[in-house]
C-alpha cells in the first residue's frame, strides 16, 4: 500500500511573514542588543519565516532608513508620533495628527503598510500603534520603570523616565498594550510579576524571553594595551558602564567611592561612562575629580575590552527590568557588585555581591 503521509519541507509549507518595529536597533543600548539577538535567531534558525522591519518617517527627524545587512527595512510615510498617538510639538504635524485621529476608526495599520492580515507584527520598543491591526501582534515590554518611579520637576530632571508628561503617556501606552496585544513578552520574572501586578492580569499571560550576551565576544582576547592608551585608562579601576540617568543611582556610587581611604583611591580610580552634568557636579562636590575618569560614546566593539581591564564592576541602579551590564561584566570575568532590588537578584544569582543601593 502506498504511503500517503506527507512530509512537509520549508518549500511546501506556507511561509510565515514577521514584521518587526525596531527604531533603536542601530543605537548602542540594551534594547538594541536584545533586538539584534532575537532577529538574528529568527532569520538564521527558522527557514519557514520571512522577517523584515519597518520604521516611520517621523522617527528621529528625517533620518534615512536604517541599513543592516541581515534585515530588509521599509519606510512608512507617516510620523511615528501620529501612528502611536504621541504628543506632538505643534505645526503641521499636530494638524496631521488631528486629522489622522478623526479617520483612524475607518482605516487599519495594514492599509498604511501594505502588510497582510495573516502576518505577525512584533513591536520591540514597549509600544503598540494606536490603530487597528489585522494580524497577530506581540509587544516586548521590557519593564514599567516610568510607572514605578516618582516624577522629578523638569528643571532638575535629566532622565526622561522621570518626566511627568512622559509617565502619563507611558501609562496610556501600557494600558493600550494590555487591551490590544495578542502576546506580551518581557525579559525577566521580576518584570513579568511587576507588569501583571500593575495591569491586574495573570502572570501566565506574559511570556519571558531573557536578555543574554555572546560569551565568546566578552571572553576573547583584545589588545588591551592599545585600548588602555586610546581611552586614557588607569592601571586599576572600578567601572560603571551604562547611562547616567537619575534612576541609575550613579551619584550614590560616587559618594560611596569618596568614602574610601585616599590610599585606595590612589590605587583604584573610578571610571564612569556617559556622564551628564549632575554626575560631574557630584564628583566635584565630593572632592574626587582627580580620581574619576569619564568615557564618552564607547563603540560596541571596544566595550568588552574596557570591562576586561576593570578590577571591579558596580551596578547601583534602583530599578531595572533586567540589567544587561551585569552579564556583560560577568562575561568579561570581572567581579560584580550590584543592587539587591528589582530584577538584580534574578539576573546576578549568587555570582555577585548584592547591596542596598542606598
N, C-alpha and C positions, 0 to 999 in steps of 0.2 A: 504493500500500500504506500502511495506517495506521501511523504511528509509534507503536511500543509502548513506547518509552523512558519512564520515569517520572522526572519532575523532583521531587526532594524539597524540601519547604519546611519552615520551622520548625513549622508546624502539623501536617504529615504525618509528621514524624519523631517517634520516641519521645523525649520529653524526659528528659535525664539529671538525676537529683537528687544534689546535692552537699551534704553536711552538714559544717560546719566547727566545730572546737572552738577558741575564741579567748577564754579567760578574761581576758586582759590587753588586749583591744582598746581599752578606754576609758582605759587608763593611758598616760601620756606616756613612751614608751620606744622603743628601736629595734625591739623585737618588734612592738609595736602599729602602728608606722609601716609595717612590712613587710606585716602582715596586712591593714591597711586598703587598701593599694595593690593587693594581689593580689585581694582580694574585690571591690573596686571594678571591676577589669578583668573579672573573671568575670561580674559582674552586668550590666555595660554593653556588653561586646563579643561575648558569646555568647548568641544568642537561643534556643538549644536546651538551655540549662542553667537549672535552678532551684536557687538557693543559699539555704540557711538555716543557722542557727547554734544551738548548744545550750551550756548550762552546767549544772553540777551544783549542787545546793542547798547543799552544804557549802563551796563556794568563797568565801573572804573572809567567813566567818560567814553571817549571814542577809541579805546584801546583795540588793537587788532585781535582777530580771533586767535585764541591760544593754539600754538603749534606743538604737537607731541607726536613722535614717530609711531607710537603704538595705538593712537586714538584719533579717529576722524571727528572733527568738530563742525557744527553747523550753527550759524548765527541767526537768531530770531530778531527780526527788525521791530522790536518793541522794548521799551525800557523795563529793566528788572524792577524798578520802583513801582511801575504800573502793574505788572503781572503779579507781583507779590503783595500789592496793596500797601506798600511802604509810604511813609510820609514824604512828600516832595517839597522842595525848597521854593517853588513858585515858577512863574513864567509859563512858557509853552508846555512844559512837562506837566504842570499842575492842571492845565486845561485838558490835555490828552488824558490824564488820569481821571478827571471828572467824567469825560465822555465815555471812557472805557468802562467805568463803573456802571454807567447807565445801560450800556449794551451787553454787559457781562453775562446776564442771565440767558442771552439768546445765542451765545457762541461758546465754543469749547476750546480747550488747550490744543486739541488735535487739529482743529481748523487752523489755528495760528501756526502750528509747527509742521503740519503735513504728515504727522506720525499716525500710525494705525491704532485702532481701538482694541486690538488684541495684544498690544505691546506692553512691556513692563517699563515703568518710569521710576528711576531711583534719584532721590534728592539728598545730596550729601551734606548740605550746609545748614542743617537744622531748620529748613524751610519747606513749604509746600505752596505752589501757586494758588492764589485765591480765585480759582476759576475751575469749572468742571473739567475733569479728565476722564476720557473713556479708555479704560485700561487699568491694570493693576499698578498701584503706587506703593513704594517703600520709602520711608524717610529715616535717615540716620540722624538721630537726636542724641548728640554726644552727652549732653548734660543740661541741666536747667539752672546753671550758675547764676544768671542775672536775677532769677526769681527767688534766690536764697540769700542774696546779699543786700545789705542796707544801702539805699541810694546815697550818693555824696553830691553836695552842691557843685554845679558845673565849674565854678571858679577854682575849686580845689581838686577837680577830678580829671585825671589823665587816663582813666580806664572806661571805655565805652560801656562795659558791663555794669558799671555803677551809675550810669546816666539814667535819670528818672524817665525821660521820654523813651529811651531805648528799652527800659524794663517794661513799660506799658505795651510797647509794640511787641516785645518778645512774648509777653503773656498771651496776646491775641494769636500770635503765630503758633504757640504750643497748643492752645485750645483748638485751633483750626486743624492741626495735625491729628489730634485725638479724634475729631469728628470725621475726618475725611481720608486719612491714610489707611490703606489695606494692611500695612505692616509697619510697625515701629521697631527700629533696630538701635541698640545703644552699645556702649563699649565696656561696661563693667556691671557687676552685680549691684554695686552701690548705686550707679546711675539708674539701673532698672527699678530698684526699690524706691529711689527718690522721685523718679518720674511717675511711677504708679501711685505713689502717695499723693503727689501734687494733683494729678489728674483724676484721682479716685477711680482707678481701674485695676484690674487684676494683673499681677506681675507676669503671669504666664502668657499674657497677650503681647509682651515685649520680648524680643529676642536679643541675645548678646552675641556680637562679633567683636572679640577683643582687639585692641591695638597690639602691635608687635614690631620688632625691629629685625633687620637682617643681621644675624650674629656674626657672619663672616665679614661684613662691612666694618663692624666695630672692633673686631679682634685682629684683623690683618695688620701687617707691619706698615708703618708710614715713615716718611723721612722727618722724624720729629725734630732733629736739629735745625733743619731748614724752616720748619713750621714755627719753632720757638723764636727764631730770628725774625721771621716775617711779621709776627704779631707782638714782638717785644715781651714775650712771656718770661716770668722769673723761673728759677730752677725748681722751686716748690710752691705750690699754690692750692688754695681752696677754691673750688669752682662753683659758680651759679650760672647755669646756661638756660636761658629762656627769655620771655618777655618780662618787663619790669612794671607791669600794671599793679595797682594797689593790692588786689587780691592775692598776688604772688608773694606778698609779705617780705620783700627783699629788704625793706628798711629794718625789720626786726633782725634779719641776718647781719646787717651792718652793725647794729647796736650790740649784738652778741659777739661779733668779731672784735669790736672795740674794747670789750671787757677782757680779752685775752692779755696775758702779760706781754710787755713790749718785746721781750726776748723771743717769744713765739711769733709775734707779728713780724719781727725782722726776718725770721726763717721762713714763715709761710705767709705769702701775700694772698689777697682776696681778688679773684678775677670775676668780673660781672659783665654779662653781655647785654647789649641793647639798653643802656641806661637812659633814663629820662630825667627831666630837671629835678624832680623831688629826690631822686636817688643820689644825684651828685650833691645836692644840698645836704642830704642826710650824712653822706660821707664826710663832707667838710665840717658839718656841725659836730660830729663825733671825733674829729681830730685825727682821722686815719687816711687822709688823702694821699700821703706818701706811700701807703701800704696797699692801695687799691689800683688795679689795672682794669681799664674799660676796653671791651671789644665791641665793634660795630659791624653788623651785616656780615657775619661769617658765612661763606658759601657752604653748601651742604657737603661737598667733598672734603672740606677741612675739619668738619665737626668731630669725627671720630678721633682724629689725632689730638685735638685740644682736650677731649675727655681723657685720652690715654695718658697725657702728661700730668694730669691733676693728681694731687695727693689725696684729695677728698672731694666728694660732690655733695652739696647741700641743696635740698629742695623744700623750702619752708612754707609752701602755698597753703592757704587756709581753705581752699575749695577747688577740687578738680574732679572732673568726670572720669579721668584716668591718670594722667601724669606721665606721658611718654618719656621725658628726660630721665626718669628713674631707671627705665630699662636701658636707655642709651648708655648711661654711666655704668651700669652693671655689665652690659655687653663689652665695654672697654676695660673691664677689670678694675674699676675704681670703687673704693668703699663709699657707701651712701648713708647720709643722714637725711631723713625726710619726716614730714608731719605725720602725726598719728590720727588724722581726721579724714573724713570723706572717703575717697577711694584708695588712699595711700596704703593702708594695711593690706588691702586685697592685692594691689599691684606688687608691693615690695615683699610680702610674705615675711619669712624670718631671715631674709638676706640683707636687711638694712637696720640701722638704729632708728627707731621711731620716737619722736619727741613732740611735746606740746608746742605748737607753732607760735604760741605767745610767751 
